[in-house]
Amino acid sequence: MFQKVPKDFKPKKESAGCFVEHDGNILLLYRAKHKFEGNKWGLPSGKMDAGESPIETVLRETYEETGIILSPENLSYMGKWYVRYPEHDFIYHIFHTKLAEKLPVKCNFEEHTNSDWVSPRLALELPLVRDLDECIRIVYHTA
């Protein structure tokens, strides 16, 4: 992950994800085996649709993947990152929100088979999608 555009960066997509937090714990979703980065934990996130803004993407993806409706006024933009995987380059927008109450999660089982609320520190011990550990360290200043 890079904060500045790396040399020869050719993004094939843009995506956005959100740290949904309640009482110091973040919501993680366990990706279905057949999905890219399957059998790993990740954030509610996904690809931007044509004409969609990063914030619209995060609101849509979080709802589609969890059933949780986020308030745009409570979203904090944590930055734009340039991600280089062997398969492709992409731009990743990171958001953060704190929920006043722990809402039930309704997993979309086509995409995720489980969900959990865990501390950022405990999340670092789980099998995470690529670069999520770095995102956690950036947002939560966790070593």
Backbone as a printed PyTorch tensor [residue, N CA C, xyz], in Angstrom:
tensor([[[  0.8490,  -1.1840,   0.0000],
         [  0.0000,   0.0000,   0.0000],
         [  0.8850,   1.2340,   0.0000]],

        [[  0.4730,   2.1950,  -0.7710],
         [  1.2410,   3.4230,  -0.9210],
         [  0.3300,   4.6370,  -0.7250]],

        [[  0.8850,   5.6830,  -0.1260],
         [  0.1380,   6.9320,   0.0220],
         [  0.2610,   7.7990,  -1.2290]],

        [[  1.3360,   7.6060,  -1.9720],
         [  1.5440,   8.3290,  -3.2210],
         [  1.5100,   7.3340,  -4.3670]],

        [[  1.1160,   7.8080,  -5.5250],
         [  0.9910,   6.9280,  -6.6850],
         [  2.3580,   6.3330,  -7.0380]],

        [[  2.4790,   4.9970,  -7.0240],
         [  3.7510,   4.3760,  -7.3980],
         [  3.9830,   4.4530,  -8.9100]],

        [[  5.2230,   4.2950,  -9.2730],
         [  5.6010,   4.3250, -10.6880],
         [  4.8610,   3.2140, -11.4370]],

        [[  4.4170,   3.5330, -12.6410],
         [  3.7180,   2.5840, -13.5060],
         [  2.4370,   2.0220, -12.8820]],

        [[  1.7910,   2.7960, -12.0250],
         [  0.5580,   2.3650, -11.3800],
         [ -0.5900,   2.4340, -12.3810]],

        [[ -1.2620,   1.3080, -12.5940],
         [ -2.3620,   1.2310, -13.5560],
         [ -3.5640,   0.5690, -12.8750]],

        [[ -4.3600,   1.3620, -12.1450],
         [ -5.4850,   0.7700, -11.4120],
         [ -6.5630,   0.2250, -12.3380]],

        [[ -7.0270,  -0.9740, -12.0170],
         [ -8.1100,  -1.5860, -12.7840],
         [ -9.4530,  -1.2910, -12.1340]],

        [[ -9.4280,  -0.8200, -10.8850],
         [-10.6740,  -0.5300, -10.1800],
         [-10.3830,   0.3980,  -9.0090]],

        [[-11.4660,   0.9140,  -8.4450],
         [-11.4070,   1.6170,  -7.1710],
         [-12.3740,   0.9090,  -6.2540]],

        [[-12.0300,   0.8290,  -4.9980],
         [-12.9210,   0.2310,  -4.0210],
         [-12.8610,   1.0330,  -2.7340]],

        [[-13.7880,   0.7340,  -1.8610],
         [-13.8720,   1.4460,  -0.5870],
         [-14.2830,   0.4700,   0.5040]],

        [[-13.7430,   0.6960,   1.6930],
         [-14.0680,  -0.1340,   2.8380],
         [-14.2330,   0.7220,   4.0700]],

        [[-14.8740,   0.1430,   5.0910],
         [-15.1620,   0.9180,   6.2930],
         [-14.8730,   0.1240,   7.5610]],

        [[-14.1720,   0.7690,   8.4790],
         [-14.0370,   0.2560,   9.8360],
         [-15.3010,   0.6630,  10.5720]],

        [[-16.1730,  -0.3070,  10.8060],
         [-17.4000,  -0.0830,  11.5570],
         [-17.0820,  -0.4910,  12.9900]],

        [[-17.1410,   0.4650,  13.8950],
         [-16.6720,   0.2440,  15.2640],
         [-17.7980,   0.4510,  16.2680]],

        [[-17.8000,  -0.4050,  17.2890],
         [-18.6850,  -0.2270,  18.4420],
         [-17.9310,  -0.6630,  19.6930]],

        [[-17.9130,   0.2150,  20.6730],
         [-17.3240,  -0.0980,  21.9810],
         [-15.8910,  -0.6260,  21.8540]],

        [[-15.1170,  -0.0310,  20.9440],
         [-13.7100,  -0.3990,  20.7880],
         [-13.4560,  -1.6100,  19.9170]],

        [[-14.5110,  -2.2420,  19.4320],
         [-14.3640,  -3.4150,  18.5640],
         [-14.7710,  -3.0560,  17.1370]],

        [[-14.1320,  -3.7110,  16.1700],
         [-14.4450,  -3.4680,  14.7660],
         [-15.1500,  -4.6900,  14.1770]],

        [[-16.0050,  -4.4170,  13.2150],
         [-16.7430,  -5.4800,  12.5440],
         [-15.8840,  -6.0750,  11.4380]],

        [[-15.6720,  -7.3830,  11.5150],
         [-14.9670,  -8.1110,  10.4630],
         [-15.9090,  -9.1450,   9.8660]],

        [[-15.7380,  -9.3830,   8.5740],
         [-16.5410, -10.3580,   7.8530],
         [-15.6160, -11.4460,   7.3080]],

        [[-16.0420, -12.6980,   7.4550],
         [-15.2440, -13.8300,   6.9850],
         [-15.6640, -14.1620,   5.5560]],

        [[-14.7270, -13.9720,   4.6370],
         [-15.0150, -14.1230,   3.2060],
         [-15.2760, -15.5790,   2.8330]],

        [[-16.2910, -15.7790,   2.0130],
         [-16.6250, -17.1260,   1.5410],
         [-15.4360, -17.7320,   0.7810]],

        [[-15.3390, -19.0290,   0.8740],
         [-14.2170, -19.7690,   0.2900],
         [-14.0130, -19.4670,  -1.1990]],

        [[-15.0970, -19.3070,  -1.9560],
         [-15.0000, -19.1220,  -3.4060],
         [-14.6660, -17.6840,  -3.8240]],

        [[-14.6410, -16.7450,  -2.8910],
         [-14.3770, -15.3420,  -3.2080],
         [-12.8690, -15.0770,  -3.2500]],

        [[-12.4850, -13.9900,  -3.9500],
         [-11.0920, -13.5380,  -3.9300],
         [-10.7030, -13.2970,  -2.4750]],

        [[ -9.5510, -13.7980,  -2.0640],
         [ -9.1040, -13.7190,  -0.6720],
         [-10.0610, -14.4840,   0.2590]],

        [[-10.6110, -15.5910,  -0.2340],
         [-11.5420, -16.4040,   0.5500],
         [-10.9100, -16.9890,   1.7990]],

        [[-11.7690, -17.3200,   2.7630],
         [-11.3580, -17.8750,   4.0570],
         [-10.4510, -16.9340,   4.8310]],

        [[-10.6950, -15.6380,   4.6790],
         [ -9.9630, -14.6240,   5.4420],
         [-10.9470, -13.5700,   5.9210]],

        [[-10.5410, -12.8620,   6.9360],
         [-11.3690, -11.7940,   7.5030],
         [-11.0920, -10.4670,   6.8010]],

        [[-12.1540,  -9.7020,   6.5770],
         [-12.0250,  -8.3910,   5.9520],
         [-13.0870,  -7.4360,   6.4530]],

        [[-13.0240,  -6.2300,   5.9580],
         [-13.9960,  -5.1930,   6.3010],
         [-15.1850,  -5.2560,   5.3540]],

        [[-16.2930,  -4.6390,   5.7340],
         [-17.3210,  -4.3870,   4.7260],
         [-16.6940,  -3.4890,   3.6580]],

        [[-16.6710,  -3.9490,   2.4310],
         [-15.9980,  -3.1950,   1.3720],
         [-16.3780,  -3.7570,   0.0160]],

        [[-16.0070,  -3.0100,  -1.0200],
         [-16.2620,  -3.5040,  -2.3570],
         [-15.9020,  -2.4970,  -3.4210]],

        [[-16.0820,  -2.9270,  -4.6600],
         [-15.7430,  -2.1090,  -5.8240],
         [-16.7510,  -0.9900,  -6.0200]],

        [[-16.2280,   0.1320,  -6.5000],
         [-17.0830,   1.2600,  -6.8520],
         [-17.7770,   0.9520,  -8.1700]],

        [[-19.0700,   1.2150,  -8.2230],
         [-19.8180,   1.1090,  -9.4710],
         [-19.5880,   2.3750, -10.2840]],

        [[-19.8380,   2.3040, -11.5820],
         [-19.6720,   3.4620, -12.4670],
         [-20.5010,   4.6400, -11.9440]],

        [[-19.8630,   5.8010, -11.8500],
         [-20.5390,   7.0130, -11.4080],
         [-20.7440,   7.1220,  -9.9070]],

        [[-20.2500,   6.1580,  -9.1620],
         [-20.4370,   6.1230,  -7.7150],
         [-19.2460,   6.7730,  -7.0170]],

        [[-19.5060,   7.4890,  -5.9460],
         [-18.4310,   8.0860,  -5.1480],
         [-17.9610,   7.0630,  -4.1170]],

        [[-16.7750,   7.2840,  -3.5230],
         [-16.3140,   6.3610,  -2.4770],
         [-17.3050,   6.2430,  -1.3100]],

        [[-17.8890,   7.3510,  -0.8990],
         [-18.8210,   7.2930,   0.2350],
         [-20.0850,   6.5260,  -0.1450]],

        [[-20.5610,   6.6920,  -1.3640],
         [-21.7320,   5.9330,  -1.8200],
         [-21.4120,   4.4450,  -1.8610]],

        [[-20.1950,   4.1140,  -2.2670],
         [-19.7670,   2.7140,  -2.3070],
         [-19.7770,   2.1020,  -0.9170]],

        [[-19.2060,   2.8110,   0.0470],
         [-19.1440,   2.2830,   1.4130],
         [-20.5440,   2.1120,   2.0000]],

        [[-21.4150,   3.0520,   1.7650],
         [-22.7860,   2.9350,   2.2770],
         [-23.4870,   1.7300,   1.6440]],

        [[-23.3710,   1.5870,   0.3330],
         [-24.0190,   0.4880,  -0.3870],
         [-23.4400,  -0.8630,   0.0170]],

        [[-22.1110,  -0.9670,  -0.0220],
         [-21.4690,  -2.2530,   0.2810],
         [-21.7240,  -2.6930,   1.7210]],

        [[-21.6540,  -1.7630,   2.6590],
         [-21.9050,  -2.1290,   4.0530],
         [-23.3270,  -2.6560,   4.2150]],

        [[-24.2840,  -1.9920,   3.5750],
         [-25.6630,  -2.4670,   3.6560],
         [-25.8180,  -3.8320,   2.9730]],

        [[-25.2740,  -3.9760,   1.7700],
         [-25.4090,  -5.2410,   1.0460],
         [-24.7610,  -6.4050,   1.7860]],

        [[-23.6540,  -6.1510,   2.4470],
         [-22.9030,  -7.2330,   3.0920],
         [-23.3300,  -7.5060,   4.5280]],

        [[-23.9530,  -6.5200,   5.1900],
         [-24.2570,  -6.6870,   6.6200],
         [-25.6920,  -6.3560,   7.0090]],

        [[-26.4140,  -5.6390,   6.1540],
         [-27.7470,  -5.1690,   6.5110],
         [-27.7190,  -3.9120,   7.3690]],

        [[-26.5390,  -3.3960,   7.6490],
         [-26.3940,  -2.1970,   8.4870],
         [-26.4410,  -0.9580,   7.6010]],

        [[-27.2930,  -0.0170,   7.9790],
         [-27.3890,   1.2560,   7.2740],
         [-26.5430,   2.2730,   8.0350]],

        [[-25.4940,   2.7380,   7.3900],
         [-24.6150,   3.7300,   8.0080],
         [-25.1180,   5.1340,   7.7050]],

        [[-24.8260,   6.0370,   8.6080],
         [-25.1630,   7.4440,   8.4200],
         [-23.9730,   8.1470,   7.7750]],

        [[-24.1670,   8.7620,   6.5980],
         [-23.0390,   9.4290,   5.9350],
         [-22.4130,  10.5190,   6.7990]],

        [[-23.2100,  11.1560,   7.6510],
         [-22.6980,  12.2220,   8.5140],
         [-21.7110,  11.7070,   9.5520]],

        [[-21.7870,  10.4160,   9.8610],
         [-20.9050,   9.8380,  10.8870],
         [-19.6850,   9.1400,  10.3070]],

        [[-19.5130,   9.2160,   8.9890],
         [-18.3500,   8.5880,   8.3570],
         [-17.1710,   9.5470,   8.3430]],

        [[-16.0280,   9.0440,   8.7130],
         [-14.7750,   9.8050,   8.6150],
         [-13.9480,   9.1970,   7.4980]],

        [[-13.4330,  10.0450,   6.6330],
         [-12.5910,   9.5780,   5.5350],
         [-11.1630,   9.4740,   6.0450]],

        [[-10.5950,   8.2730,   5.9690],
         [ -9.2670,   8.0180,   6.5170],
         [ -8.1790,   8.0720,   5.4490]],

        [[ -8.5720,   8.1850,   4.1910],
         [ -7.5740,   8.3440,   3.1570],
         [ -7.7510,   7.4450,   1.9610]],

        [[ -6.9640,   7.7840,   0.9720],
         [ -6.9350,   7.0820,  -0.3100],
         [ -5.5710,   6.4000,  -0.4150]],

        [[ -5.5780,   5.1190,  -0.7250],
         [ -4.3570,   4.3300,  -0.7910],
         [ -4.2220,   3.6980,  -2.1590]],

        [[ -3.0070,   3.5380,  -2.5950],
         [ -2.6990,   2.9280,  -3.8740],
         [ -2.1580,   1.5380,  -3.5740]],

        [[ -2.8640,   0.5390,  -4.0550],
         [ -2.5510,  -0.8460,  -3.7020],
         [ -2.0550,  -1.5870,  -4.9420]],

        [[ -0.9700,  -2.2900,  -4.7450],
         [ -0.3760,  -3.0570,  -5.8380],
         [ -0.3350,  -4.5280,  -5.4150]],

        [[ -1.1180,  -5.3370,  -6.1150],
         [ -1.0890,  -6.7830,  -5.9610],
         [ -0.4420,  -7.3520,  -7.2150]],

        [[  0.0680,  -8.5570,  -7.1590],
         [  0.6010,  -9.1600,  -8.3790],
         [ -0.4650,  -9.2510,  -9.4800]],

        [[ -1.7260,  -9.4620,  -9.0750],
         [ -2.8130,  -9.6180, -10.0430],
         [ -3.2500,  -8.3000, -10.6770]],

        [[ -3.1970,  -7.2080,  -9.9180],
         [ -3.6920,  -5.9270, -10.4050],
         [ -3.3870,  -4.7950,  -9.4210]],

        [[ -3.4660,  -3.5720,  -9.9260],
         [ -3.3810,  -2.3640,  -9.0970],
         [ -4.7950,  -1.8500,  -8.8650]],

        [[ -5.0220,  -1.2350,  -7.6960],
         [ -6.3020,  -0.5910,  -7.4680],
         [ -6.1740,   0.5100,  -6.4210]],

        [[ -7.1590,   1.3780,  -6.4020],
         [ -7.2270,   2.4700,  -5.4330],
         [ -8.2190,   2.0580,  -4.3580]],

        [[ -7.8340,   2.2590,  -3.0860],
         [ -8.6720,   1.8510,  -1.9550],
         [ -8.9370,   3.0570,  -1.0600]],

        [[-10.2100,   3.3580,  -0.8580],
         [-10.6360,   4.4480,   0.0200],
         [-11.0550,   3.8410,   1.3540]],

        [[-10.5140,   4.3880,   2.4520],
         [-10.8070,   3.8510,   3.7820],
         [-11.6540,   4.8510,   4.5650]],

        [[-12.7280,   4.3240,   5.1690],
         [-13.6080,   5.1170,   6.0260],
         [-13.6580,   4.4950,   7.4160]],

        [[-14.1640,   5.2750,   8.3500],
         [-14.3300,   4.8210,   9.7340],
         [-15.6240,   5.4110,  10.2760]],

        [[-16.3320,   4.6250,  11.0670],
         [-17.5160,   5.1300,  11.7570],
         [-17.6380,   4.4300,  13.0990]],

        [[-18.2260,   5.1330,  14.0540],
         [-18.5100,   4.5420,  15.3680],
         [-20.0220,   4.4560,  15.5310]],

        [[-20.4820,   3.2770,  15.9120],
         [-21.9020,   3.0630,  16.1530],
         [-22.2070,   3.2490,  17.6310]],

        [[-23.3260,   3.8900,  17.9310],
         [-23.7410,   4.0890,  19.3190],
         [-24.2070,   2.7740,  19.9370]],

        [[-24.7530,   1.8980,  19.1060],
         [-25.1870,   0.5950,  19.5980],
         [-24.7000,  -0.4960,  18.6570]],

        [[-24.5120,  -1.6660,  19.2220],
         [-24.0580,  -2.8070,  18.4270],
         [-25.2560,  -3.3440,  17.6560]],

        [[-25.1980,  -3.1930,  16.3490],
         [-26.3060,  -3.6110,  15.5020],
         [-26.1360,  -5.0660,  15.0680]],

        [[-27.2550,  -5.7630,  14.8640],
         [-27.1430,  -7.1350,  14.3640],
         [-26.5940,  -7.1410,  12.9370]],

        [[-25.8160,  -8.1430,  12.6360],
         [-25.2130,  -8.2790,  11.3110],
         [-25.9400,  -9.3980,  10.5740]],

        [[-26.4070,  -9.0830,   9.3680],
         [-27.0650, -10.0740,   8.5150],
         [-26.1380, -10.3310,   7.3360]],

        [[-25.3070, -11.3470,   7.4760],
         [-24.3300, -11.6530,   6.4210],
         [-25.0210, -12.0370,   5.1210]],

        [[-24.4650, -11.5470,   4.0380],
         [-24.8400, -11.9970,   2.7090],
         [-23.9970, -13.2500,   2.4750]],

        [[-24.6000, -14.4250,   2.6010],
         [-23.8380, -15.6710,   2.5920],
         [-23.2230, -16.0090,   1.2410]],

        [[-23.5820, -15.2810,   0.1920],
         [-22.8890, -15.4450,  -1.0850],
         [-21.4650, -14.8900,  -0.9880]],

        [[-21.2770, -13.9300,  -0.0820],
         [-19.9820, -13.2680,   0.0420],
         [-19.2460, -13.5980,   1.3370]],

        [[-19.9800, -13.7330,   2.4420],
         [-19.3580, -13.9370,   3.7580],
         [-20.1020, -15.0180,   4.5240]],

        [[-19.3490, -15.8220,   5.2640],
         [-19.9610, -16.9160,   6.0110],
         [-20.0530, -16.6400,   7.5010]],

        [[-19.4430, -15.5360,   7.9580],
         [-19.4680, -15.2390,   9.3850],
         [-19.1040, -13.7710,   9.5910]],

        [[-19.3960, -13.2980,  10.7830],
         [-18.9970, -11.9490,  11.1750],
         [-18.6040, -11.9840,  12.6420]],

        [[-17.8120, -10.9920,  13.0450],
         [-17.4160, -10.9080,  14.4510],
         [-16.9970,  -9.4780,  14.7570]],

        [[-17.1720,  -9.0890,  15.9920],
         [-16.7180,  -7.7970,  16.4960],
         [-15.4810,  -8.0750,  17.3460]],

        [[-14.3420,  -7.5760,  16.9390],
         [-13.0930,  -7.8450,  17.6490],
         [-12.2940,  -6.5540,  17.8240]],

        [[-11.4270,  -6.5600,  18.8060],
         [-10.5630,  -5.3980,  19.0080],
         [ -9.5620,  -5.3200,  17.8560]],

        [[ -9.0990,  -4.1230,  17.5240],
         [ -8.0890,  -4.0100,  16.4750],
         [ -6.8480,  -4.8690,  16.7650]],

        [[ -6.4560,  -4.9340,  18.0140],
         [ -5.2720,  -5.7270,  18.3750],
         [ -5.5070,  -7.2190,  18.1180]],

        [[ -6.6820,  -7.7270,  18.5060],
         [ -7.0000,  -9.1360,  18.2560],
         [ -7.1370,  -9.4030,  16.7590]],

        [[ -7.6740,  -8.4400,  16.0240],
         [ -7.8270,  -8.6050,  14.5750],
         [ -6.4830,  -8.9020,  13.9170]],

        [[ -5.4190,  -8.3030,  14.4250],
         [ -4.0920,  -8.5090,  13.8450],
         [ -3.5930,  -9.9490,  13.9860]],

        [[ -4.2360, -10.7300,  14.8500],
         [ -3.8580, -12.1280,  15.0410],
         [ -4.6510, -13.0780,  14.1380]],

        [[ -5.6380, -12.5480,  13.4210],
         [ -6.5000, -13.3680,  12.5780],
         [ -5.9530, -13.4410,  11.1460]],

        [[ -6.3890, -14.4450,  10.3900],
         [ -6.0300, -14.4710,   8.9650],
         [ -6.8300, -13.3920,   8.2360]],

        [[ -6.1580, -12.3250,   7.8550],
         [ -6.8070, -11.1640,   7.2540],
         [ -6.5440, -11.1040,   5.7510]],

        [[ -7.4610, -10.4470,   5.0320],
         [ -7.1990, -10.1820,   3.6210],
         [ -5.9320,  -9.3420,   3.5370]],

        [[ -5.2730,  -9.4130,   2.3910],
         [ -4.0140,  -8.6900,   2.2140],
         [ -4.1510,  -7.2150,   2.5830]],

        [[ -3.1640,  -6.7180,   3.2530],
         [ -2.9970,  -5.3090,   3.6260],
         [ -3.9740,  -4.8030,   4.6810]],

        [[ -4.9370,  -5.6260,   5.1360],
         [ -5.8350,  -5.1470,   6.1860],
         [ -5.0620,  -4.8980,   7.4730]],

        [[ -4.0210,  -5.6860,   7.7310],
         [ -3.2130,  -5.4430,   8.9300],
         [ -2.6080,  -4.0450,   8.8850]],

        [[ -2.1250,  -3.6340,   7.7310],
         [ -1.5520,  -2.2960,   7.5990],
         [ -2.6280,  -1.2200,   7.7780]],

        [[ -3.8100,  -1.4650,   7.2390],
         [ -4.9220,  -0.5120,   7.4130],
         [ -5.2700,  -0.3600,   8.8920]],

        [[ -5.3110,  -1.4730,   9.6160],
         [ -5.6120,  -1.4240,  11.0550],
         [ -4.5460,  -0.6000,  11.7770]],

        [[ -3.2990,  -0.8350,  11.4420],
         [ -2.2170,  -0.0730,  12.0920],
         [ -2.3280,   1.4150,  11.7840]],

        [[ -2.7160,   1.7610,  10.5740],
         [ -2.8510,   3.1700,  10.1820],
         [ -4.0070,   3.8240,  10.9440]],

        [[ -5.1490,   3.2070,  10.9450],
         [ -6.3460,   3.8020,  11.5470],
         [ -6.2830,   3.7950,  13.0710]],

        [[ -5.7630,   2.7150,  13.6500],
         [ -5.7820,   2.5680,  15.1170],
         [ -4.4250,   2.7820,  15.7670]],

        [[ -3.4320,   3.1160,  14.9880],
         [ -2.0800,   3.3620,  15.5150],
         [ -1.6420,   2.2060,  16.4000]],

        [[ -1.9020,   0.9910,  15.8810],
         [ -1.5760,  -0.2300,  16.6030],
         [ -0.2880,  -0.8160,  16.0550]],

        [[  0.5990,  -1.1810,  16.9400],
         [  1.8920,  -1.7530,  16.5180],
         [  1.7470,  -3.2200,  16.1730]]])
